[in-house]
Amino acid sequence: MFKLKTKKLAALLLSSFTAITILGTTLVEAHPDDNPPPPPRHEEARHHDDEHSTGEVTTAAIAGAVVGAVIAKNT
C-alpha cells in the first residue's frame, strides 16, 4: 500500500513539474516584445541557392528515422 502511494505521489510530482515547465515556456515564447524586427526588403526578394532538394530532405528523414529507431531499441 505504501509503495503504491509513493509511486502515485512521484507520478503526480513529475507530471506537475512537466506541466509547469510547458506553461512557463509557452508564456515566455508568447511574449510580444521578443519578436525581431522584419528584415530589409531587398533580402526578401533575393533568391537563395542553398535550398535543399527533395531527395536530400527525404534521405535526411529516413536517416533520422533509422537513428531514432536504433536509439529507441537500445533504451
Phi, psi and omega per residue, in radians:
M1 nan -0.776 -3.124
F2 -1.148 -0.650 -3.122
K3 -1.156 -0.668 3.123
L4 -1.157 -0.713 3.106
K5 -1.126 -0.665 3.123
T6 -1.133 -0.742 3.118
K7 -1.133 -0.727 3.124
K8 -1.132 -0.713 3.119
L9 -1.138 -0.735 3.124
A10 -1.118 -0.742 3.115
A11 -1.112 -0.696 3.120
L12 -1.128 -0.763 -3.137
L13 -1.137 -0.773 -3.133
L14 -1.137 -0.740 3.129
S15 -1.190 -0.583 3.082
S16 -1.146 -0.791 3.101
F17 -1.074 -0.699 3.119
T18 -1.129 -0.774 -3.140
A19 -1.118 -0.738 3.126
I20 -1.132 -0.694 3.123
T21 -1.118 -0.798 3.141
I22 -1.119 -0.751 3.128
L23 -1.103 -0.771 3.133
G24 -1.124 -0.707 3.100
T25 -1.118 -0.715 3.124
T26 -1.095 -0.749 -3.139
L27 -1.161 -0.686 -3.137
V28 -1.214 -0.746 -3.121
E29 -1.211 -0.442 -3.106
A30 -1.532 0.060 -3.110
H31 -1.161 2.235 -3.018
P32 -1.265 -0.354 -3.091
D33 -1.431 -0.109 -3.103
D34 -1.536 -0.038 -3.116
N35 -1.289 2.242 3.123
P36 -1.276 2.756 3.111
P37 -1.168 2.700 -3.139
P38 -1.154 2.632 3.139
P39 -1.229 2.803 3.100
P40 -1.065 2.683 -3.053
R41 -1.115 -0.610 -3.064
H42 -1.187 -0.443 3.103
E43 -1.341 -0.471 -3.131
E44 -1.223 -0.607 -3.074
A45 -1.438 -0.283 -3.086
R46 -1.304 2.414 3.118
H47 -1.568 2.294 -3.137
H48 -1.663 2.288 -3.128
D49 -1.565 -0.029 -3.079
D50 -1.668 0.452 3.102
E51 -1.330 2.653 -3.113
H52 -1.592 2.501 3.114
S53 -1.363 2.914 -3.138
T54 -1.098 -0.650 3.125
G55 -1.109 -0.712 3.122
E56 -1.140 -0.721 -3.132
V57 -1.163 -0.737 3.117
T58 -1.108 -0.766 3.122
T59 -1.087 -0.720 3.123
A60 -1.140 -0.672 3.128
A61 -1.157 -0.734 3.129
I62 -1.147 -0.769 3.132
A63 -1.093 -0.703 3.104
G64 -1.133 -0.666 3.113
A65 -1.145 -0.713 3.141
V66 -1.161 -0.782 3.135
V67 -1.110 -0.722 3.096
G68 -1.096 -0.685 3.116
A69 -1.170 -0.694 3.127
V70 -1.140 -0.742 3.123
I71 -1.147 -0.721 3.139
A72 -1.140 -0.636 -3.135
K73 -1.227 -0.559 -3.078
N74 -1.515 -0.089 3.136
T75 -1.877 nan nan
